[in-house]
C-alpha cells in the first residue's frame, strides 16, 4: 500500500490536527477549503474574492502534491446563494477551457455565509 502524505500550504490551515489535503498514491483529496485571504486569514466580503482565494489555495495544494489543474477529477462548492455559480464559472472556464475535458462539479446552495470547497485529483505517481 502506498504511504499517505499530508499536504500543507502557506496561507491556509485548520485549527486542529487536520491537513489541508492528503495524498495516497495517485489519489489527492482535500479537506474543506475556506476562502480566507492567505495574507490576512480573513474571509473577504466579496464573493469574487472568496472564489479567487479558494482557487488560489487549490492551486497551491495541487503543486505541493506534485500536480496541477489537469489532475482534478471533481470539485464541490458550498455556496451562500445561486449567484455563486456564475462567479465560480469564471475561474472554472479559465482552468478548464475544454468542455469535453472538465472535472465533475457540484454546488450546494444556501450553505452558510461564505463559500467553501473541496476537490479530488488523480496525480501521476
Backbone as CSV, one residue per row, in Angstrom:
resi,resn,N_x,N_y,N_z,CA_x,CA_y,CA_z,C_x,C_y,C_z
1,UNK,0.846,-1.183,0.000,0.000,0.000,0.000,0.890,1.244,0.000
2,UNK,0.464,2.231,-0.759,1.207,3.481,-0.832,1.128,4.218,0.508
3,UNK,2.179,4.928,0.805,2.245,5.707,2.044,1.399,6.980,1.909
4,UNK,0.690,7.316,2.968,-0.101,8.548,2.993,0.818,9.735,3.282
5,UNK,0.536,10.867,2.587,1.302,12.089,2.809,0.335,13.238,3.073
6,UNK,0.516,13.929,4.188,-0.277,15.121,4.497,0.250,16.298,3.690
7,UNK,-0.668,17.085,3.154,-0.307,18.261,2.366,-0.590,19.505,3.204
8,UNK,0.382,20.400,3.252,0.253,21.671,3.970,0.687,22.781,3.017
9,UNK,0.015,23.937,3.104,0.391,25.084,2.274,0.407,26.346,3.130
10,UNK,1.149,27.330,2.681,1.151,28.633,3.357,-0.177,29.338,3.099
11,UNK,-0.697,29.990,4.114,-1.898,30.799,3.959,-3.202,30.091,4.232
12,UNK,-3.160,28.773,4.483,-4.373,28.032,4.787,-4.019,26.884,5.707
13,UNK,-4.732,26.790,6.809,-4.536,25.670,7.733,-5.801,25.496,8.548
14,UNK,-5.923,24.353,9.176,-7.048,24.087,10.068,-6.594,24.334,11.498
15,UNK,-7.526,24.626,12.366,-7.204,24.900,13.763,-6.999,23.613,14.559
16,UNK,-7.169,22.487,13.910,-6.995,21.185,14.544,-5.909,20.417,13.803
17,UNK,-5.722,19.179,14.145,-4.660,18.356,13.557,-5.098,17.744,12.224
18,UNK,-5.637,18.576,11.338,-6.118,18.124,10.032,-5.295,18.810,8.945
19,UNK,-4.719,18.056,8.004,-4.006,18.697,6.898,-5.009,19.305,5.914
20,UNK,-4.551,20.184,5.035,-5.451,20.755,4.032,-5.781,19.743,2.942
21,UNK,-4.922,18.741,2.781,-5.186,17.667,1.819,-4.351,16.453,2.208
22,UNK,-4.710,15.322,1.626,-3.987,14.086,1.888,-3.811,13.332,0.576
23,UNK,-2.610,12.790,0.378,-2.327,12.033,-0.834,-1.943,10.605,-0.464
24,UNK,-2.571,9.656,-1.131,-2.187,8.245,-1.046,-2.017,7.770,-2.486
25,UNK,-0.798,7.416,-2.856,-0.539,7.030,-4.242,-0.948,8.162,-5.168
26,UNK,-1.733,7.872,-6.205,-2.137,8.917,-7.139,-3.364,9.714,-6.688
27,UNK,-3.994,9.324,-5.583,-5.213,9.990,-5.131,-4.896,11.155,-4.193
28,UNK,-5.402,12.337,-4.533,-5.267,13.525,-3.692,-6.667,13.989,-3.340
29,UNK,-6.954,14.125,-2.036,-8.263,14.555,-1.563,-8.060,15.718,-0.596
30,UNK,-8.809,16.787,-0.808,-8.689,17.942,0.085,-9.623,17.806,1.268
31,UNK,-9.288,18.527,2.321,-10.230,18.794,3.401,-11.088,19.958,2.909
32,UNK,-11.975,20.467,3.747,-12.754,21.632,3.342,-11.799,22.815,3.158
33,UNK,-12.062,23.597,2.130,-11.204,24.728,1.789,-11.985,26.011,2.040
34,UNK,-11.502,26.808,2.967,-12.182,28.072,3.264,-11.641,29.170,2.359
35,UNK,-12.400,30.258,2.222,-11.994,31.335,1.316,-11.130,32.411,1.962
36,UNK,-10.404,32.061,3.000,-9.606,33.073,3.692,-8.529,33.661,2.788
37,UNK,-8.279,34.925,2.999,-7.189,35.594,2.305,-5.895,35.055,2.898
38,UNK,-4.981,34.528,2.086,-3.764,33.924,2.631,-2.841,34.904,3.355
39,UNK,-2.977,36.189,3.079,-2.092,37.150,3.744,-2.676,37.690,5.046
40,UNK,-4.014,37.620,5.218,-4.631,38.182,6.426,-5.380,37.153,7.273
41,UNK,-5.686,36.011,6.707,-6.517,34.967,7.338,-7.958,35.409,7.557
42,UNK,-8.368,36.477,6.908,-9.749,36.952,6.988,-10.527,36.500,5.763
43,UNK,-11.830,36.319,5.918,-12.703,35.994,4.795,-13.188,37.309,4.189
44,UNK,-12.883,37.549,2.925,-13.348,38.789,2.302,-14.870,38.778,2.124
45,UNK,-15.481,39.942,2.118,-16.932,40.038,1.957,-17.363,39.723,0.523
46,UNK,-16.567,40.129,-0.441,-16.934,39.960,-1.851,-16.803,38.510,-2.291
47,UNK,-17.846,37.987,-2.922,-17.852,36.592,-3.367,-16.751,36.313,-4.384
48,UNK,-16.480,37.254,-5.294,-15.429,37.013,-6.285,-14.056,36.875,-5.618
49,UNK,-13.830,37.594,-4.528,-12.567,37.459,-3.784,-12.507,36.109,-3.068
50,UNK,-13.634,35.650,-2.542,-13.678,34.335,-1.899,-13.359,33.238,-2.917
51,UNK,-13.957,33.331,-4.096,-13.708,32.348,-5.156,-12.238,32.375,-5.564
52,UNK,-11.677,33.561,-5.741,-10.264,33.684,-6.120,-9.368,33.035,-5.072
53,UNK,-9.672,33.249,-3.792,-8.862,32.647,-2.730,-8.955,31.132,-2.749
54,UNK,-10.145,30.594,-2.946,-10.299,29.138,-2.987,-9.505,28.549,-4.140
55,UNK,-9.614,29.124,-5.319,-8.857,28.603,-6.457,-7.352,28.754,-6.226
56,UNK,-6.932,29.827,-5.564,-5.510,30.016,-5.230,-5.042,28.907,-4.279
57,UNK,-5.847,28.606,-3.256,-5.490,27.543,-2.303,-5.403,26.183,-3.002
58,UNK,-6.357,25.905,-3.869,-6.346,24.615,-4.581,-5.102,24.497,-5.450
59,UNK,-4.759,25.555,-6.148,-3.564,25.521,-6.998,-2.308,25.227,-6.176
60,UNK,-2.219,25.832,-4.988,-1.073,25.580,-4.113,-1.057,24.131,-3.619
61,UNK,-2.240,23.596,-3.281,-2.315,22.196,-2.832,-1.898,21.243,-3.939
62,UNK,-2.399,21.492,-5.133,-2.027,20.643,-6.266,-0.514,20.676,-6.483
63,UNK,0.069,21.856,-6.469,1.515,21.983,-6.671,2.289,21.284,-5.555
64,UNK,1.841,21.442,-4.304,2.529,20.808,-3.175,2.492,19.287,-3.271
65,UNK,1.469,18.764,-3.933,1.340,17.306,-4.094,1.962,16.818,-5.402
66,UNK,2.493,17.747,-6.213,3.121,17.355,-7.474,2.165,17.334,-8.650
67,UNK,1.055,18.054,-8.541,0.066,18.042,-9.613,-0.268,19.423,-10.118
68,UNK,-1.302,19.474,-10.955,-1.798,20.732,-11.499,-3.278,20.565,-11.822
69,UNK,-3.872,21.578,-12.444,-5.309,21.557,-12.711,-5.741,20.393,-13.596
70,UNK,-4.860,19.900,-14.436,-5.237,18.784,-15.319,-5.504,17.497,-14.553
71,UNK,-5.124,17.438,-13.298,-5.314,16.235,-12.489,-6.609,16.229,-11.679
72,UNK,-7.334,17.338,-11.670,-8.555,17.441,-10.863,-9.666,16.594,-11.490
73,UNK,-10.277,15.730,-10.668,-11.366,14.873,-11.128,-12.734,15.398,-10.704
74,UNK,-12.815,16.034,-9.535,-14.089,16.548,-9.047,-13.856,17.702,-8.078
75,UNK,-14.763,18.684,-8.157,-14.763,19.780,-7.195,-16.177,19.945,-6.659
76,UNK,-16.275,20.308,-5.385,-17.558,20.616,-4.767,-17.458,21.983,-4.117
77,UNK,-18.536,22.728,-4.207,-18.617,24.051,-3.592,-19.848,24.112,-2.708
78,UNK,-19.708,24.752,-1.574,-20.833,25.054,-0.691,-20.974,26.564,-0.756
79,UNK,-22.075,27.027,-1.339,-22.225,28.442,-1.655,-23.413,29.057,-0.917
80,UNK,-23.301,30.343,-0.588,-24.377,31.008,0.134,-25.628,31.243,-0.713
81,UNK,-25.471,31.308,-2.060,-26.619,31.616,-2.919,-26.371,31.115,-4.337
82,UNK,-27.429,31.107,-5.129,-27.331,30.656,-6.527,-26.435,31.560,-7.363
83,UNK,-26.283,32.813,-6.958,-25.433,33.744,-7.707,-23.979,33.279,-7.738
84,UNK,-23.603,32.463,-6.792,-22.216,31.987,-6.726,-21.831,31.169,-7.953
85,UNK,-22.784,30.476,-8.531,-22.457,29.643,-9.705,-21.792,30.450,-10.815
86,UNK,-22.349,31.595,-11.128,-21.791,32.432,-12.200,-20.404,32.946,-11.835
87,UNK,-20.185,33.251,-10.569,-18.875,33.734,-10.123,-17.849,32.602,-10.175
88,UNK,-18.244,31.406,-9.780,-17.357,30.235,-9.837,-17.032,29.874,-11.281
89,UNK,-17.996,30.065,-12.177,-17.788,29.697,-13.583,-16.630,30.444,-14.236
90,UNK,-16.323,31.649,-13.785,-15.259,32.438,-14.431,-13.901,31.745,-14.290
91,UNK,-13.399,31.465,-13.065,-12.117,30.756,-12.987,-12.231,29.299,-13.423
92,UNK,-13.416,28.727,-13.319,-13.646,27.339,-13.758,-13.338,27.196,-15.250
93,UNK,-13.912,28.066,-16.058,-13.703,28.010,-17.507,-12.266,28.386,-17.860
94,UNK,-11.663,29.294,-17.097,-10.258,29.639,-17.341,-9.357,28.423,-17.145
95,UNK,-9.586,27.647,-16.094,-8.739,26.496,-15.789,-9.124,25.257,-16.585
96,UNK,-10.388,25.175,-16.971,-10.876,24.015,-17.721,-11.597,24.496,-18.976
97,UNK,-10.859,25.056,-19.945,-11.500,25.666,-21.114,-12.170,24.669,-22.067
98,UNK,-11.752,23.421,-22.061,-12.311,22.426,-22.982,-13.560,21.791,-22.370
99,UNK,-14.746,22.068,-22.916,-15.969,21.500,-22.337,-16.023,19.974,-22.427
100,UNK,-15.172,19.389,-23.234,-15.115,17.928,-23.354,-14.129,17.303,-22.365
101,UNK,-13.457,18.141,-21.570,-12.482,17.631,-20.613,-12.503,18.469,-19.332
102,UNK,-13.637,18.458,-18.664,-13.778,19.188,-17.399,-14.031,18.200,-16.272
103,UNK,-13.606,18.550,-15.050,-13.911,17.694,-13.906,-15.402,17.728,-13.584
104,UNK,-15.829,16.748,-12.814,-17.185,16.783,-12.275,-17.258,17.932,-11.272
105,UNK,-18.452,18.461,-11.078,-18.613,19.572,-10.133,-20.015,19.542,-9.544
106,UNK,-20.095,19.881,-8.280,-21.394,20.018,-7.622,-21.354,21.262,-6.755
107,UNK,-22.426,22.040,-6.819,-22.530,23.237,-5.993,-23.747,23.093,-5.086
108,UNK,-23.489,23.073,-3.779,-24.549,23.017,-2.775,-24.939,24.460,-2.469
109,UNK,-26.212,24.796,-2.622,-26.644,26.185,-2.446,-27.240,26.429,-1.068
110,UNK,-27.142,27.697,-0.622,-27.706,28.105,0.649,-26.971,27.534,1.844
111,UNK,-25.673,27.386,1.711,-24.858,26.728,2.737,-23.954,27.720,3.450
112,UNK,-24.485,28.536,4.313,-23.665,29.443,5.114,-23.477,30.801,4.486
113,UNK,-22.653,31.615,5.119,-22.457,32.991,4.672,-21.224,33.166,3.803
114,UNK,-20.344,32.167,3.786,-19.133,32.251,2.969,-19.030,30.988,2.117
115,UNK,-18.292,31.094,1.063,-18.063,29.979,0.163,-17.060,29.013,0.775
116,UNK,-17.183,27.721,0.485,-16.148,26.749,0.820,-16.144,25.710,-0.286
117,UNK,-15.107,24.872,-0.304,-14.967,23.914,-1.398,-14.162,22.704,-0.962
118,UNK,-14.146,21.696,-1.828,-13.259,20.544,-1.679,-12.998,20.004,-3.082
119,UNK,-11.974,19.152,-3.204,-11.687,18.573,-4.509,-11.029,17.216,-4.350
120,UNK,-11.051,16.462,-5.445,-10.322,15.203,-5.560,-9.527,15.248,-6.858
121,UNK,-8.327,14.694,-6.819,-7.484,14.684,-8.011,-6.772,13.342,-8.106
122,UNK,-6.391,12.983,-9.312,-5.637,11.767,-9.586,-4.331,12.209,-10.230
123,UNK,-3.223,12.034,-9.506,-1.929,12.535,-9.943,-1.030,11.401,-10.408
124,UNK,-0.058,11.730,-11.250,0.919,10.705,-11.628,1.774,10.326,-10.434
125,UNK,2.145,9.076,-10.366,2.987,8.630,-9.242,4.453,8.817,-9.561
